[in-house]
Amino acid sequence: MRATIAVISDLSTDMRVQKQALVLADLGFAVTLIGRFSGRSPSLFLPHVRIIRLRVLFRRGPAMYIIFNLSLLLHLLTGRTSLYVANDLDTLIPCYLASRFFRKPLVYDAHEYFTGQYGLAEKKRTYAIWKRAERLILPKVRHMITVSDSIAELYRKEYGVDPVVIRNVAPSTDVVIPRRRIEVGAADDDLLVVYQGSGINPGRGAMALVNAMSMLEKVRLIITGSGDMIEELRRVVNERGLNKDIIFLPRMRWEEMMGFTMCCDAGLSLDPDNCINQRFSLPNKLFDYIAAGIPAVVSPLPEVSAVVDKYGCGLVLSDVTPYAIAGILERLKDDSSLRSALKENALAARLELNWEKESVIEKEFFRNAIKAK
């Protein structure tokens, strides 16, 4: 049996599709994982998985999506497979067409509520195109997974589909070697915090965090990842003389990133409630912090705060503002007993919230999808 997985993101940093590929390989599939070549992607090796990166001349905008989808469709139509897996709406059209043409099963993995993304509704023509594609195809999708209960319910109500929830929980960090605090200039008595982001873009709380840092002393921040906001954040950090307090690390493989995360005192997830997609999101970074055994400081979103409250593994902000962020980080810095208690709870939470357990659900889902065809 062969399985083809398609995603438009960077394969090297998209842990969800990597785990998906390994699950299908464990089920006996010869897996092909197709993504987009960005020009700066770290190398990637997954056992028993063939990796293809499609080259697209444009890096963003409508032309990038059009060319990538046409290239993907051509690739799918010139090869044969037993199962197609489309990750997000921006790969669903070619995967759906190929699955219908070859009469093979299709799985749709919605990493988010795609048409509810921040800023998309304001781009009326783009929004209309994606929404029309979603309305045409989603009611015909028989096998679907997504990332949170709330997003699953949105799709159920809108399209009559019944997604299975597979959360973005992290694998074990037993083989990850923690970095040393001194490598990022943090003293033993500093509060060292991390903000992870594969997409550090407008509307994700990053600027509020940088503004909060200008109010704090003995707090060090690592920002790791890439995105549209990075250059602006660097400019503000330089202007305010925060270079010693805020360290930027590039996008890197998950194991490398987790090495830095594990030496921190807390991790930050600061998405504000500025669109329906973020309101009901359950981001990777929350589970990465739990896997690292560190407390999470999170925005008051329902899915995220529910996890933190249930396991007592962090603190929930009242609002995503510089003052609220600065206040909660000051509290963590000054209260070592609180940090210790939250860390202990995070270590306990990762015994339940880990990929080794969550993958059992995904394997059963794929078995059922294969049987149903």
N, C-alpha and C positions, 0 to 999 in steps of 0.2 A: 504494500500500500504506500501511496505517496500523499503528502500533504503540502500545500503551498500557503504560506502566511504572508500577507502584504501589509505594509505600514509605511507611511510617508515620513515618519520621524527618523532620528538618528538611531540606528540599530545598537550602537555601542553603549548608549545611555538609557535605552528604553527597556527597563527590567521586566515590564509586563510581557512584552513579546518574546524576550529571551526565555522567560520561564515557560511561556506557552509553547515555544519550540521544543524545549526539553521535555515537557509533559507528553507531547505528541511522539517524540523520539522514544520515550519510555514505553509508549503504547505500541511500538513496533513500526511506526511510520518512517519512511525516508523523507525527511523534512527539508523543504527549501524556504528560506526566509528572505523576503525581498524588501528592501528599503531604498532610501534615497542617499546618494553620495553627496555629501556637503562640502567636500574639499578639506575639511578639518576633522573628520571623524577618526577617533582612535581605532586601532585595529580590533578585531573581534574574532574570537574562536569559540565555538560551541561544539561539543562532541556530537558526532552523527548528524550535524546540521550543515547543509550547504547554504552559504550566504552570498547574496547577490545585491549589489548596490547599483541602482540605475542612475546614470549621469543626466542631470538636467541643467541646461545652460543658465536658467534663471533661478535665483535663490529664494524669491518670495513673489507674492502677487498672483493674479489670475493666470499669467503665462506659465508660472511654475506648476500650478495645479493641473492645467490643461495638458502640458507636455508630459508631466509625470503620469497622469492617468492614461494617456494614449500609449506611452511606452509600456506601462504596466499591462494594459489590455493586449498589446501586441505580444508581449512575453507570455502571457497566460494562454493566448490562443495558439502559440507555436509549441507549447509543451502540454503534456497530459498529467493529470493528477487525480487522486481519489477524493480529495477534500480541499475546499477553499476556505481560508479564514481571512476575513476583511477586518482590519483594525481601524475603526473610526470611519466617519462618513466619507472622508476624502480618499478612501480606497474601495468603497462599497460598490460603486457603479461598475468598474471593470471586473471585479470579482463576481458580482451578480450576473453580468452578461456571460462571462465564461462558464459559470456554473449552470446557467440555463442552456447554453450552447452544447456543452458536453454532458448535461444531465447528471451532474455530480452535486453532492450536498454542499451547502454554504453555511458557515458560521459567521455571525456578525458580533464583533467585540466592540461595544461602545465605551471608550475610555472616559467619556464625558457626555453631557447633554449638548451635543455639538452645536445646534442652532441657537443655544442659549448662551454662547460664549460672550465674554465682555467685549463690547464695541461692535459686535457683528450686526446687530439690529439696525445700527446707524448707517451701515453700508447696504442700502436698500436693495440694490440690484444683486449684490453678492448673496445677501441673506435669502432673497427670493429664489435664486438658483439652487442653493443648498436645501432650502425647505421643500422645494418642489421635488428634488431628487429623493429626499427622505420620505415624503408622502407617497411617492410612486412605488418605492421599493420596500420600505419597512413592513407594511402589512403583509408582504409576501415572504418575509423571512421567517423560517420555521425554528431556527436555532440561534439564540442570542444570549450573550452575557454582558454584564456591565459591572460598575465598580461600587455602587452603593444602593441601599434599599430605596432611598428617596428618588434617585434617578431611574431605577427600575420601575417605580410606580408612575413616574411621569410618562415613560414610554408605554406602559400598560394602558393608561387612560387615553393617551393620544392615538395609539395605533393598534391596540388590541393584541399586542405581542406579550410574551411572558418571559422576560429575561431572568436568567439565573445570576445571582450576585456572586462574583469572584473578587474579593477585595485585594488591594495592592499591597498585601502584607509582604514583608521582606524575608529572604532566606536567613538561615543561621549565619551569625558572624563569627563562629568559632575559629574559622581559618583566617579571619582578617587580623592583621597586625596593627594595633593602635599606634598612631603617630605620637610624638612627644610634644607637649605644650610649648616647650622652648623653641620648637621649630617654627611656630607662628608668633613668637615674641610674647607669650603669655607667662606671667609669673605665677607662682603657686597660690598667691592670695588674690589673683585676678579672677573675675567671673568670665569664663570663656564660653561664648555661645556661637551657634552656627545657623546660617540661613541657607538651606539648599534650594536650588532652582534650576531645573532643566530648561525652564522658560521664564527668566526674570524679566517680565514684561510690565507695561503700565497696568495699574489696577490690581497689583498683587501684594501691596503693602511694603515694598522694598524701600521706597523713599521715606515713608513714615518711620521706618526702622533707622535709617541713616540720620534723620532729624532727631530721633530719640537719643542716638549715641552722642550727639553734641551736648547733651545734658548730663552725661554720666562720667564718672571717674572709676578707674580700676575695673572697667568692663572692656573686654576685647571681643571683636566680632569677626567671624569668618564668613564671607559670602562666596559660595562655590557654585559654578554653573555658568550659563550663558543666557543671552536674551537681548531684547531691544532696549532695556533700561541700563545695561551695564556701563556704557560710555557716559551716560548722564550721571549715574551714581559715582563713577570715578571722578568726574569733574567736580561734583559737590564735595566729595571727600577731600580732594585737593584744596579747594577753595577754603574749607573750614579747618584745614590742618589736622585732619583725622587719620592721616596715613598710618600712624603708629597704632591706632586703635582698631582700624578696619583693614582686614587682609582679604584681597581678592584672589581666589584660586580658579583656574580654568576648568572647563568641562572635562571630566575624566571618567574612567570606568568606575562602576559602582564600588568594587572592592577598594579602590584607591580612595574614593570619596569617603567611604565608611571608616577608613583608617583615621582620617581627620575628625570625622563626626564623633568617634568613640573617645577622643581625648577631651571632648568638650563637657561643660557642666549642664548645658541645656540646648535644645534645638527650637527653632522658631518656624511656625506656619501661620502666616499673617494675611491670608486671602480675605478681603472684606466682602460683605454681602452687597456686591454691586451688579450682579446678574444671576439669573436662575441657575446657571451651570455652577458657579462658585458657591452659591448658597447650599447646594446639595452635594458638593464634592467631598471626596474622602482621599486626600492626596497621598502619594507615595511617601513624601517626606515625614508624615506623621508616623508611619510604620517603620521607616528607617530609624527615627529617633528611638522608638521602642526597641527595635532590634539592637541598637547601640547601647541600650540600657541607660539612657539619659532622659530627664524630664522634658516634656514638650510644652512650650508656651504657644497657645493657639488662639485664633480669632473665634468669636462667639457664633460659629456656624453650627447648625443642628447636628450633622453627622459627626463632625470633628469633635465638638465639645462633648457629645454623648460618649465617645470612646474614652476621652480623657477623664470624664466624670465617673464612668463605670469602673475604670481601673485605678483611678487616683494617681495617674502617672504624669501629671502636669498641672498647669494653671491656665484658666480661661480668661482672656482679656475682656474687659467691659466693652471696649470699642477699639478699632484699629486706628489709633491716633498716637503721635509722638509722646504725648504726656502719659497715656495709658501704658504704652510699651516701656517707657523709661521707669515708670512707677513699679511695674511688676519685675523688671530686671534689677532694680535697686533692692527690692524685697528679697529676691533670690540671692543677691550678693551678700546681704547683711545677715541672712538667716541660714546658717550652715545645717541646722537640724532639719529645717524644711527641705533643703536640697537633698539631704541624706534620705529622708522619708520618701520623697518623690522618686529618687533613683531606685530605691528598694522596690517600690511599686512598679516602676518601669521594667525592672529585671524580672519581676513576677509576671507582668503582662506578656512579655515576649515568649513565655512558656506556652501561652495559648494563641497569641497573635503571631503566627509564623507560617512561612510558606509550606513547610513540611506538612502541616495540618490542612491548610487551605488548598493545596494541590490535590488532595483526595477528592474534593468537590469538583475541581476542574476535570480530573481524569474521568470521573463518573459522568459528567456532562458530555464529554467527547465520546465516550463509549455509547451513550444513548443516541447522540447525533449520528454516529456511524450506523448503528442498527436501524434507525428510523429512515435514513437516506431521504 
